Amino acid sequence: MTGVTLPRKELFDIPEGVIYLDGNSLGVLPKGAAARATQVIENEWGGQLIKAWNTAGWMALPQVVGDTIAGLLGAPAGSVATGDTLSIKVYQALAAALKMRPDRRVILSDNGNFPSDLYMAQGLIDTIDKGYELRTPAPEDVAGAITEEVAVVMITQVDYRSGRMHDIKAITEKAHAMGAVMIWDLAHSAGAVPVDLTASNAEFAVGCSYKYLNGGPGAPAFIYVRPDIVDSIKPALSGWLGHDAPFAMELAYRPAMSTERMRVGTPPILQLAVLEQALKAWDGVQMADLRAASITLSETFIAEVERRCPQLSLASPRDPQSRGSQVSFGFEHGYAAMQALIDRGVIGDFRAPNIMRFGFTPLYLDEKDVVAAAEIIEDVINNELWRDAKYQTVSRVT
């Protein structure tokens, strides 16, 4: 594919007067997504009913979408399955990985990992009840904590709070040198930074599609399994659609001879159809170009904000090569300040205890947006607009 000029704002529906810096949490609505959903509802479900599993290609849709995502992750066709939630995919990968190292009892992550990953790991440990242990050193201590006791290393490449980025190649090599299985969570990587799963040699990777891939709230998750091991993986959640021949209705489970064995239940066709449409925005986009644009935007943002608002402290790595496509600033009154920003059209989000997060999505952001956002941040912070009482009540979603 040939490269395209960024941004591609014409492919997205962004509300008038909004500077959207929260694509690291939920991507914006791609043009055509609503029409695609309507088509599925009215023409396929409404007009074809159950026939649409065959006539509209519903059964194949999870793999079609998976192959498109694989192309963004440096993975071959057939190696990525889609469906379910990221937490389910974490559970699947962990359970399969532990079976690959039956004589070891340690799952290694880090204490900056997204809580759901750690919750799923602990839940699996409690379910198995065979003396497994979850260890969570500081992110900078992960490599040194990988020992021959470790069965599985499960790391999120880009830290959800600070944007700090792990070195996939170095961590995977250390895990393999110690005989451990490697799982990467790419929730904040897919569509944000270049990833080459084939070159990494990691056994598993998981991720979601509602952030930088713009698949919409609750969009399906994905799981990658390295092709050379897929026929030996034993799914803990051996669902009907992971069977080699679901409609043979066999009483005993027989896994599909591909990554399809990681499918569990009926695929969410509406969500997959919207995601398929959303992924068309990536046609012709080179990840190296997108990464270069992301760094330019984030460097401009840091310089502008620090010049205007010395009260804010950079909570992300200063080296752009060490962070993902987001910038975080610490501020004692970060929650209220973020609500004041949102009220003025600059949408980011907040993570406890004091982190204001801003995501940079070069598909629909440019330098003008970034400078304008910094000007509004300056007004909110320096004039203490966040002190207004209406910004003090904490909502359920921050």
Secondary structure, 3 states (H helix, E strand, C coil): CCCCCCCCHHHEECCCCCEECCCCCCCCEECCHHHHHHHHHHHHHHHHHHHHHHHCCCCCHHHHHHHHHHHHCCCCCCCEEECCCHHHHHHHHHHHHHHHCCCCCEEECCCCCCHHHHHHHHHHHHHHCCCCEEECCCHHHHHHHCCCCEEEEEEECECCCCCEECCHHHHHHHHHHCCCEEEEECCCCCCCCCCCHHHHCCCEEEECCCCCCCCCCCCCCEEEECHHHHHHCCCCCCCHHHECCHHHCCCCCCECCCHHHHCCCCCCHHHHHHHHHHHHHHCCCCHHHHHHHHHHHHHHHHHHHHHHCCCCEECCCCCHHHECCEEEEECCCHHHHHHHHHHCCEECEEECCCEEEEECCCCCCCHHHHHHHHHHHHHHHHCCHHHCHHHCCCCCCC
